[in-house]
């Protein structure tokens, strides 16, 4: 069994001074914690994997392709492989669990 605590993952991510911490990698998926502070800019590019975002905390908008929606704690968003997407108008520090399938390269 592999079990994780969000507070410990957040501390590890912050200690490594990065916006993203991959903490699980298996044959068919990988999982990470993505952090964007209020007012920051999301610079990610389309990924070759399908993604699922689960918003743990914070508030922002996300645009996927041509569609935009607001997200907050508890939101779950699917992003198909290869589709442009970005979080924006980040009004509260955003913490998001990200599931990639297949695993992120």
C-alpha positions as CSV (number, residue, x, y, z in Angstrom):
1,X,0.0,0.0,0.0
2,X,1.1,3.5,-0.7
3,X,-0.5,6.3,1.3
4,X,0.2,10.0,1.3
5,X,-0.7,13.1,3.4
6,X,-1.3,16.4,1.5
7,X,0.4,18.5,4.2
8,X,3.6,16.4,3.8
9,X,3.4,16.5,0.0
10,X,3.0,20.3,0.1
11,X,6.0,20.6,2.4
12,X,8.1,18.4,0.1
13,X,7.0,20.4,-3.0
14,X,7.8,23.7,-1.3
15,X,11.2,22.4,-0.1
16,X,12.1,21.5,-3.7
17,X,11.0,25.1,-4.8
18,X,8.9,23.8,-7.7
19,X,5.2,24.2,-8.7
20,X,4.8,20.5,-9.3
21,X,5.7,17.4,-7.3
22,X,5.2,14.0,-8.8
23,X,4.7,11.6,-5.8
24,X,3.4,8.4,-7.4
25,X,4.3,6.7,-10.7
26,X,2.9,3.4,-11.7
27,X,2.7,1.5,-15.0
28,X,-0.6,3.1,-16.1
29,X,-0.6,6.4,-14.3
30,X,1.3,9.0,-12.4
31,X,0.0,11.5,-9.7
32,X,1.4,14.8,-8.6
33,X,0.6,17.9,-6.7
34,X,0.5,21.2,-8.6
35,X,0.6,24.5,-6.9
36,X,-0.1,28.0,-8.3
37,X,-0.2,31.0,-5.9
38,X,-2.8,33.7,-6.2
39,X,-2.0,36.0,-9.1
40,X,0.6,33.7,-10.7
41,X,0.6,32.5,-14.3
42,X,0.2,28.9,-15.4
43,X,2.8,28.2,-18.1
44,X,2.1,24.6,-18.8
45,X,1.8,23.3,-22.4
46,X,-0.4,20.5,-23.7
47,X,0.6,17.0,-22.5
48,X,0.6,13.8,-24.5
49,X,-1.4,12.1,-21.7
50,X,-5.0,12.4,-20.5
51,X,-5.2,14.3,-17.2
52,X,-7.7,14.6,-14.4
53,X,-7.4,17.6,-12.0
54,X,-8.9,17.5,-8.5
55,X,-8.8,20.9,-6.8
56,X,-7.8,20.5,-3.2
57,X,-7.9,24.2,-2.3
58,X,-8.0,27.6,-3.9
59,X,-10.0,29.3,-6.6
60,X,-9.3,30.0,-10.3
61,X,-10.6,29.7,-13.8
62,X,-9.4,27.0,-16.3
63,X,-9.6,27.1,-20.0
64,X,-9.5,23.8,-21.9
65,X,-9.5,24.2,-25.6
66,X,-12.1,26.9,-26.2
67,X,-14.1,26.3,-23.0
68,X,-13.6,28.1,-19.7
69,X,-15.0,27.2,-16.3
70,X,-14.4,28.3,-12.7
71,X,-12.9,25.8,-10.3
72,X,-12.6,25.7,-6.5
73,X,-12.1,23.1,-3.7
74,X,-13.8,19.9,-4.8
75,X,-13.8,20.6,-8.5
76,X,-12.8,17.7,-10.8
77,X,-11.8,18.5,-14.4
78,X,-10.8,16.2,-17.3
79,X,-8.3,17.3,-19.9
80,X,-7.9,15.1,-23.0
81,X,-4.3,14.5,-24.3
82,X,-2.9,17.1,-26.5
83,X,-5.5,19.8,-25.7
84,X,-4.2,23.3,-24.7
85,X,-5.2,24.2,-21.2
86,X,-4.3,26.8,-18.5
87,X,-5.4,27.9,-15.1
88,X,-5.9,31.7,-14.9
89,X,-7.5,34.4,-12.8
90,X,-6.1,32.6,-9.8
91,X,-7.7,34.5,-6.9
92,X,-6.8,32.1,-4.1
93,X,-3.6,29.9,-3.8
94,X,-4.4,26.8,-5.9
95,X,-3.5,23.3,-4.9
96,X,-4.4,20.6,-7.4
97,X,-3.9,16.8,-7.5
98,X,-3.1,15.8,-11.1
99,X,-3.5,12.3,-12.4
100,X,-1.8,11.5,-15.8
101,X,-2.6,8.4,-17.8
102,X,-0.4,7.0,-19.1
103,X,2.3,8.2,-16.7
104,X,3.8,11.6,-17.3
105,X,7.1,11.3,-19.2
